[in-house]
């Protein structure tokens, strides 16, 4: 790419992770945008050690500033928990770990870009991925006139191997090599792995080499681990009857789940841009929470509400995956989930064993389950004779059609 002719771009805010893509972008932006000022922004959504030395690295490679914004509590309360309450997943198994982190990060980056009076926002997403959409829709929602720079769409670097060579030429320190160059995304909720041998679905993942949040079920203890999770209005609030703050609760469940081989997913998903991609996801704590939430809803939601929630969960998951967090429909679906969760209270006991989550008991002060009515024993509150009239009316359309078929040869 030739140097940009846009003389108006004098200050660029870069969504900065310190990974391969954004590490090479600081010097690249300065080379191609008339030595513009580069301000790096990283949102702390639970990457932990990935944030170490980030500010120093950004400045050494040419950034004038580096913001590290603590988003962990906001991320959990305003993005993760709404998805949990809605039961949102993508294609049945993906718990949206990267998907709902992007709008949280995008909003934080826009806030700083506006504060700094930036002329443009730059991100390191590829033209093949979903994240470019997620970031840019967040930018459109809060700074619709802001210019967006996406180097992967037009720079001369065509692969991650090219980026590694560029980094070497510019003395940019990297923690990866061509041999360990998995594409990863880590936050408090999950860790994803893509690339290298994983790109061929025929290859079995080398789990012992790639797992970081836990162990395989085979290496988990040969002993059941019992755990109870308390809910208030659909939100998890305690572990083993101990009240916990949202961030601490997820971290503790990650530890427990990881130790027991919980939450490892190998999937080929349909990306928003149309292609299929294969990824390995580690979501130990989130997998436990989703299972516990489904169980507490099973005794606190009426049938129609539960079944309708299952319908909207699919749409909610698609909206989040597609980057449409800041939309009226997502907000409306969240409002429905909030309303439906008013009586989702109680405690779920689970048994964890070698990657399995086994229900071990549910209690709720707002339970709709009646042991007396459901019992096969003697029950004065249920008249078995009532079922005859119910079946007669419920089956009336079937009966009428059968008679008509017999009399008129209807197909």
C-alpha positions as a Markdown table, in Angstrom:
| # | Residue | x | y | z |
|---|---|---|---|---|
| 1 | Unk | 0.0 | 0.0 | 0.0 |
| 2 | Unk | 1.2 | 3.5 | -0.8 |
| 3 | Unk | 1.2 | 6.2 | 1.8 |
| 4 | Unk | -2.3 | 7.5 | 2.6 |
| 5 | Unk | -3.2 | 10.7 | 0.9 |
| 6 | Unk | -5.6 | 11.6 | 3.7 |
| 7 | Unk | -3.8 | 14.5 | 5.3 |
| 8 | Unk | -6.7 | 15.0 | 7.7 |
| 9 | Unk | -5.7 | 11.9 | 9.7 |
| 10 | Unk | -3.2 | 13.1 | 12.2 |
| 11 | Unk | -4.2 | 11.1 | 15.3 |
| 12 | Unk | -5.2 | 7.4 | 15.2 |
| 13 | Unk | -6.5 | 5.4 | 18.1 |
| 14 | Unk | -5.5 | 1.7 | 17.7 |
| 15 | Unk | -7.4 | -1.2 | 19.2 |
| 16 | Unk | -4.3 | -2.7 | 20.7 |
| 17 | Unk | -3.9 | -6.2 | 22.1 |
| 18 | Unk | -0.1 | -6.5 | 21.9 |
| 19 | Unk | -0.6 | -9.6 | 19.7 |
| 20 | Unk | 1.0 | -10.1 | 16.4 |
| 21 | Unk | -1.4 | -8.0 | 14.3 |
| 22 | Unk | -1.6 | -4.9 | 16.4 |
| 23 | Unk | 2.1 | -5.1 | 17.3 |
| 24 | Unk | 3.2 | -4.5 | 13.7 |
| 25 | Unk | 0.5 | -2.0 | 13.1 |
| 26 | Unk | 1.9 | 0.9 | 15.2 |
| 27 | Unk | 5.1 | 1.3 | 13.0 |
| 28 | Unk | 3.1 | 0.4 | 9.9 |
| 29 | Unk | 0.5 | 3.2 | 10.6 |
| 30 | Unk | 3.3 | 5.7 | 11.2 |
| 31 | Unk | 4.9 | 4.8 | 7.9 |
| 32 | Unk | 1.7 | 4.9 | 5.9 |
| 33 | Unk | -0.2 | 7.8 | 7.5 |
| 34 | Unk | 2.4 | 10.7 | 7.4 |
| 35 | Unk | 3.8 | 9.9 | 10.8 |
| 36 | Unk | 0.5 | 10.4 | 12.5 |
| 37 | Unk | 0.2 | 10.2 | 16.3 |
| 38 | Unk | -0.8 | 6.7 | 17.4 |
| 39 | Unk | -2.6 | 6.1 | 20.7 |
| 40 | Unk | -3.0 | 2.5 | 21.7 |
| 41 | Unk | -6.0 | 1.4 | 23.7 |
| 42 | Unk | -6.4 | -2.0 | 25.3 |
| 43 | Unk | -9.4 | -3.1 | 27.2 |
| 44 | Unk | -8.8 | -5.4 | 30.2 |
| 45 | Unk | -11.5 | -8.1 | 29.8 |
| 46 | Unk | -9.5 | -10.7 | 31.8 |
| 47 | Unk | -6.5 | -11.4 | 29.6 |
| 48 | Unk | -4.3 | -11.4 | 32.7 |
| 49 | Unk | -0.7 | -12.0 | 31.7 |
| 50 | Unk | -1.3 | -10.9 | 28.2 |
| 51 | Unk | -1.5 | -7.3 | 29.5 |
| 52 | Unk | 2.0 | -7.4 | 31.2 |
| 53 | Unk | 4.4 | -4.9 | 29.7 |
| 54 | Unk | 1.8 | -3.8 | 27.2 |
| 55 | Unk | 2.2 | 0.0 | 27.7 |
| 56 | Unk | 6.0 | -0.2 | 27.5 |
| 57 | Unk | 5.8 | -2.3 | 24.3 |
| 58 | Unk | 3.3 | 0.1 | 22.7 |
| 59 | Unk | 5.4 | 3.1 | 23.4 |
| 60 | Unk | 8.6 | 1.4 | 22.3 |
| 61 | Unk | 7.1 | 0.6 | 18.9 |
| 62 | Unk | 5.9 | 4.2 | 18.3 |
| 63 | Unk | 2.7 | 4.9 | 20.3 |
| 64 | Unk | 2.5 | 8.2 | 22.1 |
| 65 | Unk | 0.2 | 6.8 | 24.8 |
| 66 | Unk | -1.3 | 3.5 | 25.8 |
| 67 | Unk | -4.6 | 3.3 | 27.7 |
| 68 | Unk | -5.4 | 0.0 | 29.5 |
| 69 | Unk | -9.0 | 0.2 | 30.5 |
| 70 | Unk | -10.3 | -2.1 | 33.2 |
| 71 | Unk | -13.6 | -3.5 | 31.7 |
| 72 | Unk | -13.9 | -6.8 | 33.6 |
| 73 | Unk | -16.9 | -5.9 | 35.8 |
| 74 | Unk | -18.7 | -4.1 | 33.0 |
| 75 | Unk | -17.9 | -7.0 | 30.7 |
| 76 | Unk | -19.4 | -9.5 | 33.1 |
| 77 | Unk | -22.5 | -7.5 | 34.2 |
| 78 | Unk | -23.4 | -5.8 | 31.0 |
| 79 | Unk | -22.5 | -8.4 | 28.4 |
| 80 | Unk | -21.9 | -11.9 | 29.8 |
| 81 | Unk | -24.8 | -12.0 | 32.2 |
| 82 | Unk | -27.4 | -10.7 | 29.7 |
| 83 | Unk | -26.4 | -13.5 | 27.3 |
| 84 | Unk | -26.6 | -16.1 | 30.1 |
| 85 | Unk | -30.1 | -14.9 | 31.1 |
| 86 | Unk | -31.2 | -15.2 | 27.5 |
| 87 | Unk | -29.6 | -18.6 | 27.2 |
| 88 | Unk | -27.8 | -17.3 | 24.1 |
| 89 | Unk | -25.5 | -19.6 | 22.2 |
| 90 | Unk | -24.3 | -19.7 | 18.6 |
| 91 | Unk | -24.9 | -23.0 | 16.6 |
| 92 | Unk | -25.8 | -24.8 | 19.8 |
| 93 | Unk | -22.4 | -24.9 | 21.4 |
| 94 | Unk | -20.4 | -21.7 | 21.1 |
| 95 | Unk | -20.9 | -19.6 | 24.3 |
| 96 | Unk | -20.0 | -16.3 | 22.5 |
| 97 | Unk | -16.7 | -15.6 | 24.4 |
| 98 | Unk | -15.1 | -13.5 | 21.7 |
| 99 | Unk | -18.4 | -12.2 | 20.3 |
| 100 | Unk | -19.7 | -10.3 | 23.3 |
| 101 | Unk | -16.2 | -9.0 | 24.3 |
| 102 | Unk | -16.0 | -7.0 | 21.0 |
| 103 | Unk | -18.8 | -4.6 | 21.7 |
| 104 | Unk | -17.5 | -3.9 | 25.2 |
| 105 | Unk | -14.0 | -3.2 | 23.8 |
| 106 | Unk | -15.4 | -1.2 | 20.8 |
| 107 | Unk | -17.4 | 1.1 | 23.0 |
| 108 | Unk | -14.4 | 1.7 | 25.3 |
| 109 | Unk | -12.1 | 2.5 | 22.3 |
| 110 | Unk | -14.7 | 4.9 | 20.9 |
| 111 | Unk | -14.9 | 6.7 | 24.2 |
| 112 | Unk | -11.2 | 7.3 | 24.3 |
| 113 | Unk | -11.1 | 8.2 | 20.6 |
| 114 | Unk | -13.7 | 10.9 | 21.2 |
| 115 | Unk | -11.9 | 12.1 | 24.4 |
| 116 | Unk | -8.6 | 12.3 | 22.5 |
| 117 | Unk | -10.1 | 14.1 | 19.5 |
| 118 | Unk | -8.8 | 11.3 | 17.2 |
| 119 | Unk | -9.4 | 11.4 | 13.4 |
| 120 | Unk | -9.6 | 7.7 | 12.9 |
| 121 | Unk | -9.8 | 4.3 | 14.7 |
| 122 | Unk | -7.8 | 1.4 | 13.6 |
| 123 | Unk | -8.3 | -2.3 | 14.3 |
| 124 | Unk | -6.3 | -5.4 | 13.5 |
| 125 | Unk | -9.1 | -7.6 | 12.3 |
| 126 | Unk | -8.7 | -9.6 | 9.1 |
| 127 | Unk | -11.1 | -9.3 | 6.1 |
| 128 | Unk | -12.0 | -13.0 | 6.6 |
| 129 | Unk | -13.2 | -12.7 | 10.2 |
| 130 | Unk | -16.2 | -11.7 | 12.3 |
| 131 | Unk | -14.4 | -9.2 | 14.5 |
| 132 | Unk | -14.1 | -6.5 | 11.8 |
| 133 | Unk | -17.9 | -6.4 | 11.8 |
| 134 | Unk | -18.3 | -6.4 | 15.5 |
| 135 | Unk | -15.8 | -3.6 | 16.1 |
| 136 | Unk | -17.0 | -1.4 | 13.2 |
| 137 | Unk | -20.7 | -1.8 | 14.2 |
| 138 | Unk | -19.8 | -0.6 | 17.7 |
| 139 | Unk | -18.0 | 2.4 | 16.2 |
| 140 | Unk | -21.0 | 3.2 | 14.0 |
| 141 | Unk | -23.2 | 3.1 | 17.1 |
| 142 | Unk | -21.2 | 5.7 | 19.1 |
| 143 | Unk | -19.2 | 7.6 | 16.6 |
| 144 | Unk | -20.9 | 7.2 | 13.2 |
| 145 | Unk | -18.7 | 9.8 | 11.4 |
| 146 | Unk | -15.4 | 8.3 | 12.6 |
| 147 | Unk | -13.0 | 7.1 | 10.0 |
| 148 | Unk | -12.0 | 3.4 | 10.3 |
| 149 | Unk | -8.6 | 2.0 | 9.2 |
| 150 | Unk | -8.4 | -1.7 | 8.7 |
| 151 | Unk | -4.9 | -2.5 | 7.4 |
| 152 | Unk | -5.6 | -6.2 | 6.7 |
| 153 | Unk | -7.8 | -5.2 | 3.8 |
| 154 | Unk | -5.1 | -3.4 | 1.9 |
| 155 | Unk | -1.6 | -3.7 | 3.3 |
| 156 | Unk | 1.2 | -5.5 | 1.7 |
| 157 | Unk | 1.4 | -8.2 | 4.4 |
| 158 | Unk | -0.6 | -11.2 | 3.2 |
| 159 | Unk | -0.1 | -13.7 | 6.0 |
| 160 | Unk | 0.8 | -14.0 | 9.6 |
| 161 | Unk | 4.2 | -15.3 | 8.5 |
| 162 | Unk | 4.7 | -12.0 | 6.6 |
| 163 | Unk | 3.8 | -10.1 | 9.8 |
| 164 | Unk | 6.4 | -12.1 | 11.8 |
| 165 | Unk | 9.1 | -11.1 | 9.2 |
| 166 | Unk | 7.9 | -7.5 | 9.3 |
| 167 | Unk | 8.2 | -7.6 | 13.1 |
| 168 | Unk | 11.8 | -8.9 | 12.9 |
| 169 | Unk | 12.8 | -6.2 | 10.5 |
| 170 | Unk | 11.4 | -3.5 | 12.8 |
| 171 | Unk | 12.8 | -5.1 | 16.0 |
| 172 | Unk | 9.3 | -5.7 | 17.4 |
| 173 | Unk | 9.4 | -8.3 | 20.2 |
| 174 | Unk | 6.9 | -11.1 | 19.9 |
| 175 | Unk | 6.0 | -14.0 | 22.1 |
| 176 | Unk | 5.3 | -16.3 | 19.2 |
| 177 | Unk | 7.1 | -18.0 | 16.3 |
| 178 | Unk | 6.0 | -19.5 | 13.1 |
| 179 | Unk | 5.8 | -22.9 | 14.9 |
| 180 | Unk | 3.6 | -21.7 | 17.8 |
| 181 | Unk | 1.5 | -19.2 | 15.8 |
| 182 | Unk | -2.0 | -20.2 | 16.8 |
| 183 | Unk | -4.5 | -17.4 | 16.7 |
| 184 | Unk | -5.9 | -17.0 | 20.2 |
| 185 | Unk | -8.4 | -14.8 | 22.0 |
| 186 | Unk | -8.5 | -14.8 | 25.8 |
| 187 | Unk | -10.7 | -13.1 | 28.3 |
| 188 | Unk | -12.3 | -13.9 | 31.6 |
| 189 | Unk | -14.9 | -16.1 | 29.9 |
| 190 | Unk | -13.0 | -18.2 | 27.5 |
| 191 | Unk | -9.9 | -18.9 | 25.4 |
| 192 | Unk | -10.1 | -19.7 | 21.7 |
| 193 | Unk | -7.5 | -21.4 | 19.4 |
| 194 | Unk | -7.5 | -21.2 | 15.6 |
| 195 | Unk | -4.9 | -21.8 | 12.8 |
| 196 | Unk | -2.0 | -24.1 | 12.0 |
| 197 | Unk | -3.0 | -27.8 | 12.3 |
| 198 | Unk | -6.5 | -26.9 | 13.5 |
| 199 | Unk | -7.4 | -25.5 | 10.1 |
| 200 | Unk | -7.9 | -29.0 | 8.8 |
| 201 | Unk | -11.0 | -30.5 | 10.5 |
| 202 | Unk | -9.5 | -33.9 | 9.9 |
| 203 | Unk | -6.8 | -33.3 | 12.5 |
| 204 | Unk | -7.4 | -34.2 | 16.1 |
| 205 | Unk | -6.3 | -31.3 | 18.3 |
| 206 | Unk | -3.2 | -31.7 | 20.4 |
| 207 | Unk | -5.0 | -30.7 | 23.6 |
| 208 | Unk | -2.0 | -31.2 | 25.8 |
| 209 | Unk | -0.2 | -28.6 | 23.8 |
| 210 | Unk | -2.9 | -26.0 | 23.4 |
| 211 | Unk | -5.1 | -26.1 | 26.6 |
| 212 | Unk | -4.4 | -23.3 | 29.1 |
| 213 | Unk | -7.5 | -22.9 | 31.2 |
| 214 | Unk | -7.8 | -26.6 | 32.2 |
| 215 | Unk | -7.0 | -30.2 | 31.4 |
| 216 | Unk | -8.6 | -32.9 | 29.3 |
| 217 | Unk | -11.2 | -35.1 | 30.9 |
| 218 | Unk | -8.7 | -38.0 | 30.8 |
| 219 | Unk | -6.4 | -36.0 | 33.1 |
| 220 | Unk | -9.1 | -34.8 | 35.4 |
| 221 | Unk | -9.3 | -36.3 | 38.9 |
| 222 | Unk | -10.8 | -39.8 | 39.3 |
| 223 | Unk | -13.2 | -38.3 | 41.9 |
| 224 | Unk | -16.5 | -36.4 | 41.6 |
| 225 | Unk | -16.5 | -32.7 | 42.5 |
| 226 | Unk | -19.8 | -31.3 | 43.9 |
| 227 | Unk | -20.6 | -27.7 | 43.5 |
| 228 | Unk | -23.7 | -25.5 | 44.1 |
| 229 | Unk | -24.5 | -22.3 | 42.4 |
| 230 | Unk | -27.1 | -19.8 | 43.7 |
| 231 | Unk | -29.2 | -17.6 | 41.4 |
| 232 | Unk | -31.2 | -14.4 | 42.0 |
| 233 | Unk | -33.4 | -13.2 | 39.1 |
| 234 | Unk | -31.4 | -15.4 | 36.7 |
| 235 | Unk | -28.0 | -14.0 | 37.8 |
| 236 | Unk | -25.4 | -16.3 | 39.6 |
| 237 | Unk | -24.6 | -14.8 | 43.0 |
| 238 | Unk | -22.9 | -17.6 | 45.0 |
| 239 | Unk | -20.8 | -20.7 | 44.9 |
| 240 | Unk | -21.3 | -23.3 | 47.6 |
| 241 | Unk | -23.6 | -20.7 | 49.5 |
| 242 | Unk | -20.8 | -18.2 | 49.6 |
| 243 | Unk | -21.8 | -14.8 | 48.0 |
| 244 | Unk | -19.4 | -13.6 | 45.4 |
| 245 | Unk | -18.9 | -10.6 | 43.1 |
| 246 | Unk | -19.5 | -11.4 | 39.4 |
| 247 | Unk | -15.8 | -11.3 | 38.3 |
| 248 | Unk | -14.6 | -13.4 | 41.3 |
| 249 | Unk | -17.4 | -15.9 | 40.7 |
| 250 | Unk | -16.4 | -16.6 | 37.1 |
| 251 | Unk | -12.7 | -16.8 | 38.0 |
| 252 | Unk | -13.5 | -19.4 | 40.6 |
| 253 | Unk | -15.7 | -21.4 | 38.3 |
| 254 | Unk | -13.0 | -21.3 | 35.6 |
| 255 | Unk | -10.6 | -22.8 | 38.2 |
| 256 | Unk | -13.0 | -25.6 | 39.3 |
| 257 | Unk | -14.2 | -26.3 | 35.8 |
| 258 | Unk | -10.7 | -26.4 | 34.3 |
| 259 | Unk | -9.5 | -28.8 | 36.9 |
| 260 | Unk | -12.3 | -31.2 | 36.0 |
| 261 | Unk | -12.0 | -31.1 | 32.2 |
| 262 | Unk | -15.2 | -29.0 | 31.7 |
| 263 | Unk | -16.0 | -26.8 | 28.7 |
| 264 | Unk | -13.7 | -27.9 | 25.9 |
| 265 | Unk | -15.4 | -27.5 | 22.5 |
| 266 | Unk | -14.1 | -28.4 | 19.0 |
| 267 | Unk | -16.4 | -26.9 | 16.4 |
| 268 | Unk | -16.6 | -25.9 | 12.8 |
| 269 | Unk | -18.7 | -22.7 | 12.8 |
| 270 | Unk | -20.3 | -20.6 | 10.1 |
| 271 | Unk | -18.7 | -17.2 | 10.1 |
| 272 | Unk | -20.7 | -14.1 | 9.4 |
| 273 | Unk | -18.7 | -13.5 | 6.2 |
| 274 | Unk | -19.9 | -16.8 | 4.8 |
| 275 | Unk | -17.0 | -19.2 | 5.2 |
| 276 | Unk | -16.6 | -22.0 | 7.7 |
| 277 | Unk | -13.9 | -22.0 | 10.3 |
| 278 | Unk | -12.6 | -24.5 | 12.8 |
| 279 | Unk | -11.8 | -23.5 | 16.4 |
| 280 | Unk | -11.2 | -24.9 | 19.8 |
| 281 | Unk | -12.8 | -23.1 | 22.7 |
| 282 | Unk | -12.1 | -23.4 | 26.4 |
| 283 | Unk | -15.0 | -22.1 | 28.5 |
| 284 | Unk | -14.9 | -24.0 | 31.8 |
| 285 | Unk | -16.8 | -21.6 | 34.1 |
| 286 | Unk | -19.2 | -20.5 | 31.4 |
| 287 | Unk | -20.2 | -24.1 | 30.6 |
| 288 | Unk | -21.0 | -24.7 | 34.3 |
| 289 | Unk | -23.1 | -21.5 | 34.5 |
| 290 | Unk | -25.1 | -22.3 | 31.4 |
| 291 | Unk | -25.9 | -25.8 | 32.6 |
| 292 | Unk | -26.9 | -24.5 | 36.1 |
| 293 | Unk | -29.0 | -21.7 | 34.6 |
| 294 | Unk | -30.9 | -24.2 | 32.4 |
| 295 | Unk | -31.6 | -26.3 | 35.4 |
| 296 | Unk | -32.8 | -23.5 | 37.7 |
| 297 | Unk | -35.1 | -22.3 | 34.8 |
| 298 | Unk | -36.5 | -25.8 | 34.5 |
| 299 | Unk | -38.4 | -25.5 | 37.8 |
| 300 | Unk | -39.0 | -21.7 | 37.9 |
| 301 | Unk | -40.3 | -20.9 | 34.4 |
| 302 | Unk | -43.8 | -21.8 | 33.1 |
| 303 | Unk | -43.9 | -24.0 | 29.9 |
| 304 | Unk | -44.8 | -21.2 | 27.4 |
| 305 | Unk | -42.2 | -18.8 | 28.7 |
| 306 | Unk | -39.5 | -21.4 | 28.7 |
| 307 | Unk | -40.3 | -22.6 | 25.2 |
| 308 | Unk | -40.4 | -19.0 | 23.9 |
| 309 | Unk | -37.1 | -18.2 | 25.6 |
| 310 | Unk | -35.6 | -21.2 | 23.7 |
| 311 | Unk | -36.7 | -19.6 | 20.5 |
| 312 | Unk | -35.3 | -16.1 | 21.2 |
| 313 | Unk | -32.1 | -17.6 | 22.5 |
| 314 | Unk | -31.2 | -18.6 | 19.0 |
| 315 | Unk | -31.9 | -15.2 | 17.6 |
| 316 | Unk | -30.1 | -13.5 | 20.5 |
| 317 | Unk | -27.0 | -15.6 | 19.9 |
| 318 | Unk | -27.0 | -14.7 | 16.2 |
| 319 | Unk | -27.3 | -11.0 | 17.0 |
| 320 | Unk | -24.3 | -11.2 | 19.4 |
| 321 | Unk | -22.2 | -13.3 | 17.0 |
| 322 | Unk | -22.9 | -10.9 | 14.2 |
| 323 | Unk | -21.9 | -7.8 | 16.2 |
| 324 | Unk | -25.4 | -6.4 | 16.5 |
| 325 | Unk | -25.2 | -5.8 | 20.2 |
| 326 | Unk | -26.1 | -2.1 | 20.1 |
| 327 | Unk | -29.4 | -2.6 | 18.3 |
| 328 | Unk | -33.0 | -2.2 | 19.2 |
| 329 | Unk | -33.8 | -5.9 | 18.7 |
| 330 | Unk | -31.0 | -7.0 | 21.0 |
| 331 | Unk | -32.2 | -4.5 | 23.7 |
| 332 | Unk | -35.8 | -5.7 | 23.3 |
| 333 | Unk | -34.8 | -9.4 | 23.7 |
| 334 | Unk | -32.7 | -8.5 | 26.7 |
| 335 | Unk | -35.8 | -6.8 | 28.2 |
| 336 | Unk | -37.8 | -10.0 | 27.6 |
| 337 | Unk | -35.1 | -12.1 | 29.3 |
| 338 | Unk | -35.0 | -9.7 | 32.3 |
| 339 | Unk | -38.7 | -9.9 | 32.7 |
| 340 | Unk | -38.8 | -13.7 | 32.3 |
| 341 | Unk | -36.0 | -14.0 | 34.9 |
| 342 | Unk | -37.8 | -12.3 | 37.8 |
| 343 | Unk | -38.6 | -15.6 | 39.5 |
| 344 | Unk | -35.5 | -17.5 | 38.4 |
| 345 | Unk | -34.2 | -17.9 | 42.0 |
| 346 | Unk | -32.7 | -20.8 | 43.9 |
| 347 | Unk | -29.7 | -23.1 | 44.0 |
| 348 | Unk | -28.4 | -25.8 | 41.7 |
| 349 | Unk | -26.2 | -28.6 | 42.8 |
| 350 | Unk | -24.0 | -30.2 | 40.2 |
| 351 | Unk | -21.6 | -33.1 | 40.1 |
| 352 | Unk | -18.5 | -32.5 | 37.9 |
| 353 | Unk | -16.7 | -35.6 | 36.7 |
| 354 | Unk | -14.1 | -35.9 | 33.9 |
| 355 | Unk | -15.7 | -33.3 | 31.6 |
| 356 | Unk | -19.3 | -34.1 | 32.5 |
| 357 | Unk | -21.8 | -31.9 | 34.4 |
| 358 | Unk | -24.3 | -34.1 | 36.2 |
| 359 | Unk | -27.4 | -32.6 | 37.9 |
| 360 | Unk | -27.4 | -33.3 | 41.6 |
| 361 | Unk | -30.4 | -31.4 | 42.9 |
| 362 | Unk | -32.4 | -28.1 | 42.4 |
| 363 | Unk | -34.1 | -26.0 | 45.0 |
| 364 | Unk | -36.0 | -22.7 | 44.6 |
| 365 | Unk | -38.3 | -20.5 | 46.7 |
| 366 | Unk | -40.2 | -19.6 | 43.5 |
| 367 | Unk | -40.4 | -23.2 | 42.1 |
| 368 | Unk | -43.4 | -24.1 | 40.0 |
| 369 | Unk | -42.8 | -27.8 | 40.6 |
| 370 | Unk | -45.3 | -29.5 | 42.8 |
| 371 | Unk | -44.3 | -32.9 | 44.1 |
| 372 | Unk | -47.8 | -33.6 | 45.3 |
| 373 | Unk | -49.3 | -33.1 | 41.8 |
| 374 | Unk | -46.4 | -34.8 | 39.9 |
| 375 | Unk | -46.3 | -37.8 | 42.2 |
| 376 | Unk | -47.5 | -41.2 | 41.0 |
| 377 | Unk | -48.8 | -41.8 | 44.5 |
| 378 | Unk | -52.2 | -40.9 | 45.9 |
| 379 | Unk | -53.1 | -37.3 | 45.2 |
| 380 | Unk | -56.4 | -35.5 | 46.1 |
| 381 | Unk | -55.6 | -32.4 | 44.1 |
| 382 | Unk | -55.6 | -34.1 | 40.7 |
| 383 | Unk | -58.6 | -35.9 | 39.2 |
| 384 | Unk | -57.5 | -38.5 | 36.8 |
| 385 | Unk | -61.0 | -38.6 | 35.2 |
| 386 | Unk | -60.4 | -35.0 | 33.9 |
| 387 | Unk | -57.8 | -36.3 | 31.4 |
| 388 | Unk | -60.5 | -38.0 | 29.3 |
| 389 | Unk | -62.2 | -34.8 | 28.4 |
| 390 | Unk | -58.8 | -33.1 | 27.8 |
| 391 | Unk | -57.7 | -35.8 | 25.4 |
| 392 | Unk | -61.1 | -35.7 | 23.7 |
| 393 | Unk | -60.7 | -32.0 | 22.9 |
| 394 | Unk | -57.0 | -32.0 | 22.3 |
| 395 | Unk | -57.4 | -34.9 | 19.8 |
| 396 | Unk | -60.5 | -33.6 | 18.1 |
| 397 | Unk | -58.8 | -32.4 | 14.9 |
| 398 | Unk | -57.1 | -35.7 | 14.5 |
| 399 | Unk | -60.3 | -37.6 | 15.0 |
| 400 | Unk | -62.3 | -35.4 | 12.5 |
| 401 | Unk | -59.6 | -35.8 | 9.9 |
| 402 | Unk | -59.5 | -39.6 | 10.3 |
| 403 | Unk | -63.3 | -39.7 | 9.8 |
| 404 | Unk | -63.1 | -37.5 | 6.7 |
| 405 | Unk | -60.3 | -39.6 | 5.3 |
| 406 | Unk | -62.4 | -42.7 | 5.8 |
| 407 | Unk | -65.6 | -41.3 | 4.3 |
| 408 | Unk | -64.2 | -39.1 | 1.5 |
| 409 | Unk | -60.9 | -40.6 | 0.6 |
| 410 | Unk | -59.1 | -37.3 | 1.5 |
| 411 | Unk | -55.3 | -37.3 | 1.1 |
